Every structure is written in structure tokens, then in C-alpha cells.
Amino acid sequence: MRGDNTSHQNSKLVGPWSDRYDLEEFIAAYHLTPLAAREIFVKFGPQKAELDRKMKELGVRANSGH
């Protein structure tokens, strides 16, 4: 059955509506070095709400384009 994998495949799609950052997007949003961004990702995960909250707690402002 061809439709069996549809929901699994769709769960892999990421777009501007995603609730997760990819590493490059996170780096751009907060003007981070790749190493610093990766360390934060490892510690807190890619969830936008969690990362945005943590960055706000740290006093780091996102780019206006975010």
C-alpha cells in the first residue's frame, strides 16, 4: 500500500511554519557562532518556543527578521 508511509514522510517536512529551528536558522536569528549555537541545541533541543525562551532569559535578542 502506497499511502502507508505518507504520514511518516510528511512528518519529515520542515517549512517556515515549523515549531523547530534548524541550526542555520537559529544561528541567523541570534547572530551566534556555529559552535555556540550547536552547544545550545545539544543542551535545549531545537524547539523554537524553548530556545526563544532560553535566549530571552540570557538577554539575547533575536534579529528583527526572525
Backbone bond lengths (Angstrom), bond angles and torsions (degrees), N, CA, C in turn:
res aa  C-N    CA-C-N  psi(-1)  N-CA   C-N-CA  omega(-1)  CA-C   N-CA-C  phi
1 M - - - 1.447 - - 1.525 109.86 -
2 R 1.261 114.68 124.94 1.448 119.77 -174.72 1.528 113.36 -73.24
3 G 1.312 119.28 -32.93 1.448 122.84 -176.51 1.516 114.51 -75.88
4 D 1.320 118.99 -8.23 1.459 121.50 -176.93 1.519 113.40 -61.22
5 N 1.315 117.87 -32.93 1.458 121.04 -176.65 1.524 113.42 -93.96
6 T 1.327 117.40 -0.15 1.456 120.58 -174.01 1.523 112.49 -59.44
7 S 1.330 118.57 -48.78 1.462 119.70 -177.99 1.521 111.13 -65.93
8 H 1.325 117.20 -35.12 1.466 120.48 177.72 1.525 110.26 -65.95
9 Q 1.323 117.11 -43.46 1.455 120.90 179.74 1.519 110.64 -66.09
10 N 1.321 118.16 -41.36 1.452 121.08 -179.59 1.512 112.01 -65.86
11 S 1.319 117.88 -29.67 1.459 119.67 179.99 1.529 111.69 -68.20
12 K 1.326 117.58 -17.64 1.458 121.24 179.83 1.527 112.28 -86.16
13 L 1.330 117.87 -12.74 1.452 120.85 -178.57 1.523 110.25 -72.41
14 V 1.315 115.85 139.06 1.459 121.22 178.70 1.518 107.27 -129.48
15 G 1.300 115.57 135.66 1.452 119.54 179.22 1.505 109.87 -142.97
16 P 1.311 116.69 -173.11 1.462 120.09 -178.48 1.532 112.29 -64.67
17 W 1.316 117.11 -14.95 1.458 122.15 179.19 1.521 111.75 -89.21
18 S 1.299 117.29 0.44 1.457 121.97 -175.72 1.523 111.46 -65.83
19 D 1.330 115.11 148.40 1.462 120.46 177.15 1.523 111.41 -93.45
20 R 1.326 116.49 11.70 1.468 122.04 179.51 1.522 110.14 -124.93
21 Y 1.318 115.10 145.84 1.464 120.64 171.05 1.511 108.65 -86.19
22 D 1.323 116.64 144.74 1.458 117.61 160.48 1.526 104.19 -91.82
23 L 1.297 117.66 162.47 1.459 121.29 -172.07 1.526 111.94 -59.37
24 E 1.331 117.89 -43.22 1.468 120.60 -179.31 1.528 111.41 -63.73
25 E 1.315 117.76 -39.87 1.457 121.96 178.83 1.536 110.57 -64.39
26 F 1.329 116.68 -40.64 1.460 121.82 179.29 1.529 110.75 -65.87
27 I 1.325 116.45 -42.91 1.469 121.69 177.32 1.527 109.97 -59.02
28 A 1.321 116.74 -46.76 1.464 121.20 -179.23 1.526 111.81 -67.13
29 A 1.322 116.78 -38.73 1.462 120.60 -176.85 1.521 112.30 -64.98
30 Y 1.332 116.60 -34.04 1.467 119.94 -174.44 1.520 114.14 -119.07
31 H 1.335 118.31 12.52 1.474 121.98 -179.90 1.527 111.28 51.64
32 L 1.314 117.04 49.17 1.465 122.03 -178.44 1.516 110.73 -98.97
33 T 1.317 114.88 157.12 1.461 119.16 169.56 1.522 106.86 -77.01
34 P 1.325 117.73 154.09 1.466 119.11 178.55 1.536 112.94 -56.41
35 L 1.318 117.65 -39.48 1.463 120.47 -179.42 1.528 111.45 -65.31
36 A 1.320 116.90 -44.81 1.471 120.50 179.44 1.529 110.59 -63.88
37 A 1.329 116.56 -43.91 1.465 120.18 179.96 1.528 110.86 -62.78
38 R 1.307 116.77 -41.58 1.468 120.54 -179.85 1.528 110.83 -63.38
39 E 1.317 116.98 -42.33 1.474 120.60 178.73 1.528 110.81 -60.86
40 I 1.324 116.52 -41.45 1.465 120.42 178.94 1.526 109.89 -67.08
41 F 1.328 117.29 -42.50 1.466 121.51 177.32 1.522 110.99 -57.64
42 V 1.322 116.78 -45.97 1.468 121.02 -178.88 1.528 110.04 -62.15
43 K 1.308 116.19 -40.61 1.464 120.55 -176.47 1.528 113.18 -75.14
44 F 1.342 117.29 -40.45 1.462 120.34 -171.61 1.525 115.33 -116.23
45 G 1.332 118.27 -10.49 1.455 120.43 -179.06 1.516 112.12 85.48
46 P 1.338 116.93 175.02 1.459 121.26 -174.08 1.541 115.71 -92.07
47 Q 1.323 118.10 2.82 1.469 119.97 -177.54 1.531 110.72 -63.81
48 K 1.335 116.69 124.73 1.464 121.19 -176.82 1.525 112.04 -58.44
49 A 1.316 117.52 -46.99 1.464 120.49 -176.63 1.529 110.67 -59.79
50 E 1.321 117.14 -43.83 1.465 121.64 -179.18 1.525 110.79 -67.60
51 L 1.328 117.08 -46.54 1.463 120.13 -179.52 1.524 111.83 -65.73
52 D 1.318 116.99 -41.91 1.458 119.73 178.77 1.528 110.41 -63.07
53 R 1.314 117.57 -39.72 1.466 121.36 178.18 1.527 110.53 -64.32
54 K 1.324 116.76 -46.14 1.471 120.63 179.78 1.521 111.38 -63.16
55 M 1.319 117.00 -42.23 1.460 119.79 -179.45 1.531 110.29 -66.30
56 K 1.316 117.40 -37.59 1.458 120.81 176.69 1.526 110.43 -63.31
57 E 1.355 116.42 -42.32 1.467 120.91 177.15 1.525 110.98 -59.63
58 L 1.325 116.11 -35.41 1.470 121.38 -179.81 1.527 112.12 -81.79
59 G 1.325 116.54 -5.35 1.456 120.25 179.08 1.511 114.05 79.64
60 V 1.326 117.12 20.84 1.462 121.79 179.65 1.520 107.89 -97.51
61 R 1.324 115.80 124.04 1.462 120.81 -178.61 1.510 110.47 -93.44
62 A 1.323 115.24 140.99 1.462 121.62 176.59 1.521 109.72 -77.88
63 N 1.331 116.02 155.07 1.471 121.63 172.85 1.515 108.57 -59.68
64 S 1.301 116.67 151.50 1.464 120.43 177.55 1.528 111.75 -65.85
65 G 1.332 117.65 -21.12 1.453 121.34 177.52 1.506 114.38 -78.06
66 H 1.343 117.44 -3.60 1.463 124.01 -177.77 1.493 110.68 -77.76
